[in-house]
Amino acid sequence: MKERLQKLLSQSGICSRRKAEEYIQSGRVMVNGVMAQLGDKASFEEDTVTVDGKPIAPEEKKLYIMLNKPKGFVTTMSDEKGRKTVWDLVKECQVRVWPVGRLDLNSEGLLIMTNDGDLTQRLIHPSHMIEKEYVTWVSGNVEKAVPILQTKIVDAGEVFLPAKVKVIRQFEHVSVISITIHEGKKHQVRRMCAHAALTVKRLIRVREGFLHLDKQLKKGEWRHLNESEIAQLTK
């Protein structure tokens, strides 16, 4: 269906409808190689519409997904080794989304996936101090390890800032602790635990910023974020 050019320019995210009128009047808009006039109509499906010589297309709708990532999936869109990826779990959403940050192959839990580049940058950049909380099953001397995790750690030349640590439960051979960081460097929690002489048995991310892992989501399941969650993430 053909629409007024002002609407097409607005749908592409180029400018407002009012500003589009100025673009058309100044000769910046072409339809199938012909200079457009006010009142002209076109469609993205049937016509080539350009602004300053560059083709326009509908702006892709922003999508925000919460995935409960299981073990055994790599946090990439494709894998040269043929391993299963998180994209395999969410591709039914039919919009290309990418993971925000990383969870390694053997880690589980909350993974945000989106096609919003601005949000991705804000969540992963350490300058924004977005907290990431992990529930971790470990073996080793937790009493000695906690003070180490709560101080700055240097590992293989990388500096990890102090974590917030809380002991949740202790059993005879395994303890469950909460570790909260805001950097998200590669294998950071596992490396910090190793530095503190702890062996990680299981690692689940349960929170990112204000967003908690939905307990109703089974491993491998995902859902769209609701309007309230999106508003808090993007504000």
N, C-alpha and C positions, 0 to 999 in steps of 0.2 A: 504493500500500500504506500502510495506516494504521500509525503508530508511536506509542509512548508520548510524551506531551507533553514529558517531560524530555529525550528524545532530539531532538525538533524544536527546542527552545530551544537546546540545545547546538550543533546543526548550523547554527543561525542566527548563532552567535557571541555570543548575548546573555549566556550564563552557563554554568557547568558543570551537569551533570545533578543533582548534589546541591543546588546553589543553586536550580535550577529547582523542586525540590520545595517549597522555602520560598516561591517566587513563587506557586506554585499554591495552597498552603495559606493564603497571605495574601490571596487573591482578586485578584491582579494579572493573572491569565491568563484570557482568554475564548476560547471556540471557537464561531464563528458567533453571536456575541452572547450566549452563555450562559456563566456563570461555570464555570470548569473545576474538576474534582475529581481528586485523585490516582487514577491508574489509567486516566484517560481517554486515548483515542487519537485521532489525527487525521492528516491528510496535507496537505502543502503544495499538492497539486494539487486536492483536493476541498474543503478547508475554509479558513476565514479564522481564523487564530490571531493574537491580539493580546496584547501585554504593555503594561500601563498605557495601553491604548487605541491603541497603534501596531502595525500589522500587521508580522509577521515573515516572513522568507523565508530560504532556504538561503544561507549565506555563500558568496560566489563564490570558487572556487578560485583561488589566486594563481598567476599564470603569468609566466614570465621567458623572454624570447626574445632571441637575438642575431641581428641582421640585418646582412648586408653590403650597405649602402646604395649603389646606383649613382648616377651623375650623372643629373640630370633629374627627380628626385623631391623634392617638398617634404616637410619633416618636420612634417606635420600630419595630422590624421585626415580632414579634408575641406578643399577649397580653393575659394574663391568665384570664382577665375579658371578653374576647370576643369582645373587642372594635375594631373598624376599625383602621388599621395601615397604615403608609406610604408605606409599602411594597405592600399592596393591590393596590396602585396607580401605582407602577412602575414595577410590576412583569412581565409585557410583555417584558421587556428588556432581560429576560431569563438568566440573570447572577445574582448571589447573590450579591447584593450591600447592604451597610448599611448606615444609616444616619450619617453625620458628625456633631456632636454636637446635640443639642436638640431644639425643639420648642414645647411648651406645647400644650395640647389638644385644647385650645381656641385661640391659636396664629396662624398666617398665614404667608405666604411669602416664601422667599428664603430658600431652604434646599438643600445642596449638598449631593449627595449620590454616593458612590464609593466602590470599592473593593481594594483600595490602602491604605494599613495600614500606610505607612510612611506619606502620605499626610494627613490622618486623624489625626495622632498625631501632625503634624505641625500646623494644623488649629485649633485644640481644646486646645492645651497647652497654658496657659496664658503667658508663657515666650516668646512666639513668637510675642505677641502684635498684633494679627490680629484683626482689627477693625470690629465690627458688628453694623450696623446702623438699627434702628427701627423707623418706623413712627407710632406714638401712639396717639389715640384719648382719651382725658382725660377730666374729670370734676374736678373742684376745682380751687383754686387760683394759677394760673400759675406763676404770678409775684413773689410770695413768694416761690414757689416750685423750680424754676430754680436755684437760688443760692444754695439750699440744694442739688440738684442733681449734681451740679458741685463741690461738696466737698466729702470727704471720708464719707461713711455711714457705720455704724455698725448695723447689723440686726440679731437677734438671734445668736449672737456670730460670725457671718461671716462679714468680711470686704469687702465692695464694693469700688473700687477705683473711683475717680471722673469721671463723664461722660461728654461728649461734648453734649451740649443741644442747640437746635435752635427752636424758635417758628415759625411755618409755617403759621398757620391761627388761628384766634380766632373768635368764634361765641358767641352767648348769653349764652349758657349753656355748650358748648363743645369747647375745644381747640385741635389743631393738632400740635404736637411737634415732632421733630427729636431727638432721644437719641442714642448716639454712645458710645459703651463700647468695651472692648476687653477681658473680662473674660468669660462670658457665664455661670455663675453659675445658679443653678436651680431657675426658676421663678425670675431671677435677676431684670429685668426691672420692673416687676409688684411690687416686694418688694421694690425697690427703690422709685417708685412712691407712694406707700402706706406710706412709711416713710416721704415723702414730702407732705402728705395729698392730694394726687391726686388719683382718681378712674379711672382705665383703662377701657375704653369702647371697644377699638379695638386695636390690636397690630399686626403690619406687619413688618417682617424683609425684608429690601429692598436692603441690601448690606452686603457682607462679603469680607473684604480686598478690592481688586479692582473690584470684581465681583458684578454687579448689577442685581437685579431681572429683567428678560426679560419681558417687558410690553406686549409682544405678547402672553405670556403664560396665559391661563385662569386658574382659580382655579382648582387644581387637575391635571393639565397638566404638562408634563415634556419634556425635550429634552436633547440630548447629548451635552456636552460642545464642542465647536469647538477647533481646534488645537491651536489657539492663546490663548484662555482662559486656556487650559490645560497647555500650556508652562508657562504662568504667575503663575499659581497655584503651579506648581511643580518645578519651578526654585529655 
